[in-house]
């Protein structure tokens, strides 16, 4: 039978040789193939060899566990880290929704509340982009198709967001602002979707470069909320 284990603590070819030698000497083990890059050991054995026996055979600097268990624990750790990194984005959205509600709760009007939310969204998000106008275009161009094809678009994008925010809050040329929102966020959403499907690990530029946010499904949802609001008001 064949079993794959995750091995941590290996740093070089000598470690690979040492792990291979030690595991090969365990009773019942027929063949050991260690991969340094993946941190794995593939073990062929006559019958199931207990994990404790394999651990006992290795020096203390190495740890060994079933690959399935390691992958599961790694996924949990990554999920926690991702949520921690996205906390500023969630807080900003909570504040924006709260502000839009407070501005309209006395004489509630859903369309007015959506316009306030969209205006505040653009103002706040443009602020973070203005903190690093030089670094933003490069990060934005990594996933936005138009910014990648036309670098000048990435440079003016923060100003475009600021202008749209002011138009929504001032209720000036709202129809035009809605159409522009659908176009620019539609383009960005295409790039975000492709990045997520390709499982690329890149930084999201939605809050500029000041906050190092990972590109996740939250970015897609963020754009979708704005697109849905704009679409509803246009219809």
C-alpha positions as CSV (number, residue, x, y, z in Angstrom):
1,X,0.0,0.0,0.0
2,X,1.1,3.6,-0.6
3,X,0.7,6.6,1.7
4,X,1.7,10.2,1.4
5,X,3.0,12.2,4.4
6,X,3.8,15.9,4.9
7,X,7.3,16.4,6.2
8,X,8.3,19.8,7.7
9,X,11.8,20.8,8.7
10,X,13.6,19.8,5.5
11,X,15.8,22.6,4.0
12,X,18.2,20.9,1.6
13,X,19.2,17.7,-0.3
14,X,20.9,16.4,2.8
15,X,17.6,16.6,4.7
16,X,16.0,14.6,1.9
17,X,18.7,11.9,2.1
18,X,18.4,11.7,5.9
19,X,14.6,11.4,5.9
20,X,14.7,8.9,3.1
21,X,17.3,6.8,5.0
22,X,15.5,6.9,8.3
23,X,12.1,6.1,7.0
24,X,13.4,3.3,4.8
25,X,14.7,1.5,7.9
26,X,11.3,1.3,9.5
27,X,10.0,-2.2,9.6
28,X,7.4,-2.8,6.9
29,X,8.5,0.1,4.7
30,X,9.5,-1.0,1.2
31,X,10.2,2.2,-0.6
32,X,10.4,5.9,0.3
33,X,10.4,8.9,-2.2
34,X,10.9,12.3,-0.7
35,X,10.1,15.6,-2.5
36,X,11.8,18.6,-0.9
37,X,9.8,21.2,-2.9
38,X,6.4,19.9,-1.9
39,X,7.6,18.8,1.6
40,X,6.2,15.3,1.0
41,X,7.2,11.7,1.4
42,X,5.6,9.0,-0.5
43,X,5.9,5.7,1.4
44,X,5.2,2.2,0.0
45,X,4.7,-0.4,2.8
46,X,3.7,-4.0,3.1
47,X,1.1,-3.3,5.7
48,X,-0.1,-0.1,7.4
49,X,2.8,1.3,9.5
50,X,1.7,3.5,12.4
51,X,2.5,7.2,12.3
52,X,4.1,7.0,15.7
53,X,6.7,4.5,14.4
54,X,7.5,6.8,11.5
55,X,7.8,9.8,13.9
56,X,10.1,7.8,16.2
57,X,12.4,7.0,13.2
58,X,13.0,10.7,12.4
59,X,15.3,13.2,14.2
60,X,13.4,15.8,16.3
61,X,14.0,18.6,13.7
62,X,11.5,16.9,11.3
63,X,7.8,16.5,11.8
64,X,5.6,14.1,9.9
65,X,1.9,13.9,9.5
66,X,-0.7,12.5,7.1
67,X,-0.9,14.8,4.0
68,X,-4.7,14.9,4.3
69,X,-4.6,16.2,7.9
70,X,-1.9,18.7,7.0
71,X,-3.8,20.1,4.1
72,X,-7.0,20.4,6.2
73,X,-5.1,22.3,9.0
74,X,-3.4,24.5,6.3
75,X,-6.8,25.4,4.8
76,X,-8.1,26.4,8.2
77,X,-5.1,28.6,9.0
78,X,-5.3,30.3,5.6
79,X,-9.0,31.0,6.0
80,X,-8.3,32.6,9.4
81,X,-5.5,34.7,8.0
82,X,-7.6,35.8,5.0
83,X,-10.4,36.9,7.3
84,X,-8.0,38.9,9.4
85,X,-6.6,40.6,6.3
86,X,-10.1,41.4,5.1
87,X,-11.3,42.9,8.4
88,X,-10.7,46.5,7.3
89,X,-12.8,46.0,4.2
90,X,-15.7,44.5,6.2
91,X,-15.5,47.4,8.7
92,X,-15.5,50.0,5.9
93,X,-18.6,48.4,4.4
94,X,-20.3,48.3,7.8
95,X,-19.6,52.0,8.2
96,X,-20.9,52.8,4.7
97,X,-24.1,50.9,5.2
98,X,-24.6,52.5,8.6
99,X,-24.0,56.0,7.3
100,X,-26.3,55.5,4.3
101,X,-29.0,54.3,6.7
102,X,-28.6,57.1,9.2
103,X,-28.8,59.8,6.4
104,X,-32.1,58.4,5.3
105,X,-33.9,56.6,8.2
106,X,-36.2,59.6,9.1
107,X,-37.7,59.8,5.6
108,X,-36.7,56.5,4.1
109,X,-36.1,56.3,0.4
110,X,-34.3,53.2,-0.9
111,X,-33.0,54.9,-4.0
112,X,-31.7,57.9,-2.0
113,X,-30.0,55.6,0.4
114,X,-28.3,53.6,-2.4
115,X,-27.0,56.9,-4.0
116,X,-25.6,57.9,-0.6
117,X,-24.0,54.5,-0.2
118,X,-22.4,54.6,-3.7
119,X,-21.2,58.2,-3.2
120,X,-19.6,57.4,0.1
121,X,-18.2,54.2,-1.3
122,X,-16.3,56.0,-4.1
123,X,-15.1,58.8,-1.8
124,X,-13.7,56.4,0.8
125,X,-12.2,54.0,-1.6
126,X,-10.6,56.8,-3.7
127,X,-9.1,58.2,-0.4
128,X,-7.1,55.1,0.1
129,X,-5.9,55.1,-3.5
130,X,-4.7,58.7,-3.1
131,X,-2.4,57.6,-0.3
132,X,-0.1,55.9,-2.9
133,X,-0.9,57.3,-6.4
134,X,2.5,55.9,-7.7
135,X,2.0,52.4,-6.4
136,X,-1.7,52.0,-7.2
137,X,-1.5,51.7,-11.0
138,X,0.9,48.7,-10.9
139,X,-1.3,46.8,-8.4
140,X,-4.5,47.7,-10.3
141,X,-3.1,46.7,-13.6
142,X,-2.4,43.1,-12.4
143,X,-6.1,42.2,-12.7
144,X,-8.1,45.0,-14.3
145,X,-8.1,44.3,-18.1
146,X,-8.4,47.9,-19.2
147,X,-5.7,49.1,-16.7
148,X,-3.4,46.4,-18.0
149,X,-4.0,47.5,-21.7
150,X,-4.0,51.2,-21.0
151,X,-1.7,52.2,-18.1
152,X,-3.0,55.8,-18.2
153,X,-6.4,54.5,-17.2
154,X,-5.0,53.1,-13.9
155,X,-3.4,56.5,-13.2
156,X,-6.6,58.4,-13.5
157,X,-8.8,55.8,-11.8
158,X,-8.6,57.3,-8.3
159,X,-9.7,60.7,-9.7
160,X,-12.5,59.0,-11.6
161,X,-13.7,57.4,-8.4
162,X,-13.6,60.7,-6.6
163,X,-15.6,62.4,-9.3
164,X,-18.2,59.7,-9.3
165,X,-18.5,59.9,-5.6
166,X,-19.1,63.6,-5.8
167,X,-21.7,63.2,-8.5
168,X,-23.7,60.7,-6.5
169,X,-23.6,62.8,-3.3
170,X,-24.5,66.0,-5.1
171,X,-27.2,64.3,-7.2
172,X,-25.6,65.7,-10.3
173,X,-25.6,63.8,-13.6
174,X,-26.6,60.7,-11.7
175,X,-27.6,58.8,-14.9
176,X,-24.2,59.4,-16.4
177,X,-22.5,58.3,-13.1
178,X,-24.5,55.1,-13.0
179,X,-23.6,54.2,-16.6
180,X,-19.9,54.9,-15.9
181,X,-20.2,52.8,-12.8
182,X,-21.6,49.8,-14.7
183,X,-18.8,50.1,-17.3
184,X,-15.8,50.5,-15.1
185,X,-16.9,48.1,-12.3
186,X,-18.1,45.6,-15.0
187,X,-14.6,45.6,-16.5
188,X,-12.9,45.2,-13.1
189,X,-15.3,42.4,-12.1
190,X,-14.3,40.5,-15.3
191,X,-10.6,40.7,-14.2
192,X,-11.4,39.8,-10.6
193,X,-13.4,36.8,-11.7
194,X,-10.6,35.6,-14.0
195,X,-8.1,36.0,-11.2
196,X,-10.2,34.0,-8.8
197,X,-10.8,31.2,-11.3
198,X,-7.1,31.0,-12.1
199,X,-6.5,30.8,-8.4
200,X,-3.8,33.5,-8.6
201,X,-2.5,34.9,-5.3
202,X,-2.3,38.7,-5.8
203,X,-3.1,41.8,-3.8
204,X,-6.3,43.6,-4.3
205,X,-6.0,47.3,-5.1
206,X,-9.5,48.2,-4.1
207,X,-8.2,50.1,-1.0
208,X,-5.0,51.1,-2.7
209,X,-1.6,49.8,-1.5
210,X,-1.8,51.1,2.1
211,X,-3.8,48.1,3.2
212,X,-2.4,44.8,1.9
213,X,-5.7,43.0,1.1
214,X,-5.7,39.6,-0.7
215,X,-7.7,39.1,-3.9
216,X,-10.7,37.1,-2.6
217,X,-14.4,36.5,-3.3
218,X,-15.0,39.5,-1.1
219,X,-13.6,41.7,-3.8
220,X,-16.1,40.1,-6.3
221,X,-19.0,40.7,-3.9
222,X,-17.9,44.3,-3.3
223,X,-18.1,45.0,-7.0
224,X,-21.3,43.1,-7.5
225,X,-23.1,45.1,-4.8
226,X,-22.2,48.3,-6.6
227,X,-23.2,46.9,-10.0
228,X,-26.5,45.6,-8.7
229,X,-27.3,49.0,-7.1
230,X,-26.4,50.8,-10.3
231,X,-28.4,48.4,-12.4
232,X,-31.5,48.7,-10.3
233,X,-31.4,52.5,-10.5
234,X,-30.8,52.5,-14.2
235,X,-33.8,50.1,-14.8
